[in-house]
Amino acid sequence: MKRAILGVLAVLWGVAIVSAQREGGAGPAQGQGPGGGRGPSPELQAAIAKQEALEKATPQLQITEEVLSLSVPGHTIGEAVGVAKNSKGHLFVFTRSGNTGPARGSTASQLFEFDQNLRFVKQWGPDNYAASFAHTVRVDKYDNVWMTDEGSNMIVKFNPSGMVSMVLGRKPEAIDFLERYLERGERSEERFPVGNVGTFNRPTDVTWDSQDNIYISDGYNNSRVVKVMKDGTWGKAVGTRGSGMNQFNTVHAITSDARNNIYVADRGNRRIQVYDTDLNFIKSIANVGAPWTMCVSPGPTPYLFSGDGNGKLYKLDMNGNLVGWAQTSRGHGQAGCLIHELHCESENVIDKGDCSTWTVEKITIRGGGSGATR
């Protein structure tokens, strides 16, 4: 009986914590100062003003948005936070769906596949142990599907047949959580730890270099980037909490390009930090607001796309210059977490998933922007 009561209390407590830390919650990444409720700091106000001036001087992209008609039999898709496509044009949607709550052993994390005609194919990894609180999904060049689950602190690789072929990280055991924090009344005082080898703390995204080595943005709490070798052995980690070089404030996404540059979305510091494959710092890009997600378009002339939670889509050349931007997601009655993950089909077609509207959109760029660098 005691354990049953403690279990209920744990779920309620976990829901309260997650609700306070949701994607669209207040804090430095969303435009508030560190004091929370006292408004933006002078530095943040200056950064926002600089970004607004840059956008006024940059031609807007002309776009059309199409909400995709996605249906899963007997199910309502929730927050469509993750979107990706494989080489066959099949769409993968990682959604915060489920009916047993958002964290600490429960599941708000379901991965669905739709074919090129948007017909439902199947759910990937049903009832898997890493399914807790969905964050992003990516598909590599071999059509392996990777889910990054923020709630379980795990990244799971599925082969093209849907079988688990690699697991990175480990979910905290529920029994340890109950005993430590409820039965013994312990408290975790270290909000932003340095991070340990082999484990993650609210990871957010994954990418690869041309040699198939793995790079993970880790994440909300550990404030670092991790390199894992292609066989799953630990390589290197860089980053601590802060605003200096090699420091991060909410590492929210990661991607790479054909030249093996690794792009890291440092959302709270309103910049993208760029690294080589040994995680040596190359440069910083600060012209995309607060970056929530990124993707690099395929083809002979690639572009780096970034999106922020206010629904703004930014297009950059591969030198990091802003060449165009667009406001997306109007008319949904929502104002936050309007872009959570982007997938680049081409330089003119971008798929968008978000938290707020429970939809996946196809964005088509019809023109606009500029070849001039900024």
N, C-alpha and C positions, 0 to 999 in steps of 0.2 A: 504493500500500500504506500509506504514511504517513497519507494522508487517511482511509483506511478505519479504521485503528486509532484515529486521533483522533476519528472519528465515534462509534465504540463507546464510547470514554472519555467523550465529551461526554454521550451518553445516560445512561450509568451515573451520572455526576456530577450531571446534572440530576435524575434520579430520587431521588438521595440528598438533594438540596436540597429538592425538593418534599415528600419524606417528612417532613423535619424541620419544614416549615412548613405542614403540612396543616391543614385546618379545625379538627380536634380537638386540634391540638398544644398543648403547654404554652406558657405565656406569660401576660402580664398580662391578656389578654382571657379567659383560661380559669381565672383564679383564682390565678396565681402572681405573685410580685413580680418586678421588673425583673431581679433577679439570677438568675432561672430556677432552680428547685430549692430555694430557701431559704424557700418558703412565701409566703403572701399578706402584703402590707405591712399595717401598722396601718390605713392609710386604706382599703384594700380590705376588710379584715376589718370595719371599721365600716360600709362601704357594704353588704356582704352582710348584716350583722345588721339594718340598717335595712330592707332589702328583705324579709327574713324576717318582721320585725314587721309590715310593711305587708300582706304576704300573709295573715298570721294574722288581721288585722283586716278583710280584704276577703272577701266571700262568693265561694266557688268557683263556676265555671260547671259546669253539668251537661252532659256531652258524650257522644257516641258516636263511635267511630272505625271507619271501614271502609277496609281495605286494598283498593285497586282492582286488579282482575285485568287487568293489561296484558301483552300478549304481542306481540313482534315476530318474525315468522317467521325461523327460523335464527339467532336472536340472543338473548343474555341481557342484559337491561338492568342497567347498573351503578348507581353512585351517582346517584340521581334528584335532583340539586341544584336544578334549576329546574322550576317548574310555572306554567302560565298557561292561560287559556281565551279563545277569541274569542267573537264575538257569536252564533255558531251553536252554542255549547256544545262545540266541539271542544277537546280537551285537548292542550297542548303540553308535552312533557317533555324538558328539556335534561339529558342524562345523561353522566356520566364513563364512557362505554363506548368500546370500541375495543381493539385488540390490539397496539398498537405503542408503548405507554408514555404517560406523562402530560405531558411538556413538551419544550420546545426542538426544535420541528419535528415532533414526533410528535402523535398524536391520541388524546386521551381526552375527546372532545367530539362528541356526536352529538345531533341535535335531531329528535325523533319527534312525529308528529301522530296522534291517535286521535279517532274521531268521537264523537258524543254517546252512542253505545252501547258505547264503549271498544274499538271495532274499529280495528285498525291501518290508517292511511291511507297515510302515506309518511314518508320521511326528508327533512328540509329541508336544503338546502345540502350534499349529500354531497361529500366530498373538497374542501371549500372551504378556502382558504388560512388563514382565521382560526380554524379548528377546532384547538384545542390542549389547553385545560384548561377545561372548562365551568364557568360560575358561575351565571348567572341567565338566564331568558327572560321577556319581557314582551310583551303584545299591546296596542297602542294603540286608540283609539276608532275608527280606520279599518280595523281588523283587520290592520294591518301587524304583523309579528312581528319582535322585536328580540332578538338573542342577545348577551350580554356574555360574552366569553371572557377569563378571567383570564390564561391562559397566553400568548396571542398579543398581549395589550394592545389588543384591538380590540372594537368594537361594530358589529354588522352588522344592517342593516334589510332585511327581506324584504317585498315587497309581498304582498297576499293570494294571488297566484298562485304565490308561492314564488321570484320573481326578486329578485336583489339590487338594491336601489334606493338604498342609502347605505352607505358604509363610513367609520367614524370610528376614528382611530388607525392604527398600523402595527406589524406584528410585526418585532422585531429580526431581521435577516437571519442565517441559520444560518452562512454563510461568514464573516461578521464575528465572530460569537461564537467560532468555532473558531480563527480567526487571533489574535484578541485574547487570549483567556483560556487557550488551550492551546498554540498555537505560540509566542506571545510571552510567555506567562506573566503577563499583566496581572491586576490585582485591582481589583474595584470596592469602594472603601472607603466610599462614601456609601450607607448602607443606606436612609435615608429622604430622598431628594432633594426639592427644592422642586417640580420638574416643569416641563416645557416646553410651549410652545404647540403644539397639534396632535397631541401624543402622550400616552399614558397609561402607567401603571406598575402592573400588576395591578388593573385596574378591576373593579368588582363588580356594578353595577346601573345602571338607567336609568329615568327618568320624564319627564313632560312637563307644561307648563302649558296653560292653556286656549287659548293662541295657538300651540300646537304647538312651542314652543321646547323644547329638550332639556336635561336635567340628568343628569349622570353622577357617580356616586360613585367616586372614584379615589384611593385604594382601599386596598390593602395597603402600598404603598411611597410613593406621592406624598402621601397624607394631605390630600386636598383635595376640593372639590366644583367641578365645571366646568359652566358654562352654554354651550351651543352653540345658535346661532340655528337656526330651522327649516329654513333652506336649507343648513345644514352649516357655516356660517362660525363661527369662534371668537368667543365672547362674553366670558366672564369666568371667572376661577378664584379661589376663596377657600379658604384653609386651609394650615396647616403642621403638622408633628408636635408634639404636646404635649397639655396638658390644660386650657388656658385657653379663652377665647372665641375662636371661629374657629380652633381647633386640634382635631386629631383623632388618635385612636389606633385604627387599623383602621376605615376608612370602609366598612362592610360592606353597606349597602343604602340605597335612596332611594325615596321615593314622594311623591305630591302629593294635594291635595284640591281640591274644587270652588271653594274660595276662593283658590286659587293659593298656598297655603302649601306649602313644600317641606320634607319631613321627612327628616332625614339620620341614619342609624343609626351612632352613634359607639361602636362595640362595646367597645373597650378602655377607654374612659372611662365605660362603663355609663350612657349617656344618649342621648337623641334630641335633636339640635339642629334648630331650626325657623328657616327663612329665607323672605324674600319672593322675588319673581321677579328682583330685582336682586341677590340673594344678600346682602341685609342681614340681620343676625341679629335674630330676634324673641324667642326664648326657648329654654329648655332643659327637657326632660322627663326626670326621673330616677326612674321608678317601675316599670321593666320589666326589671330585671336587666341583663344584657348583651345589647342588641338585635342579633340576627342578620339579621332581615328584618321588613318591614312591608307592610301593605296597608290601604287605606281601603275600607270596604264601600260599595256603591252604595245609592241610595234616598234618601227624604226625611230620614231620620235616620241619617246615616253614623256609623261608629265607626272608630277607628284600632286595628288589631290589630298586635301585635308578638310575635315568638317568639324564644326563646333556644336555645342549643345543648343545654341540658339537657332540652329538650322542653316547657318551660313556654310556654303561650299566654296573652297578656295582652290584655284588651279595655279601651280607653280611650274616653271621650267626646271630642268635638272641642276641648274646653278642656284636654285632657291629663290628666284625672282618671281614675284606675284604678277601673273599675266591676266587674271580675271577672277571674278567671284560672283556668286549668286545667292539670293535668299530663297531657301526652300521651305516646304512644310507649312505654308500659310493655310488658314481656313480649317484647321483641325481643332481649334479651341484649346490648344496647348502652347506653352511658352518655354518649356525646358526639355532637355534630353531629346531634341528633335532629330539629331544625327548621333547614332552610337557606333555603327560600323559601316564602312564603305567598301564596296568591291568594284574594281575597275574592269569592265568588260573591254573597253577601248578608251581612247582619249575623248570620245563623245558620248559614251554610254556608261553610266555609273549606277550601281544598285545600292540602295540605302535602307538600313534597318535602324530602328530607334526604340526608345523606351515608352514614349508618351502616347503615340497614336495607335499602337498595336498593328502596324501595317508595314509592308515592304514596298518601296517605291522604285520604279525605274526612271532615272533622270536622263534625259537626252539633251545634249548641248547642241543647239542649232546654229550658234554663232556668237559673236561678241568677243570680249576679251581683247588683248593686244599682244603684238609681238615685242613691244617695247619692254625693257626690263625695269624692275622696280625693287 
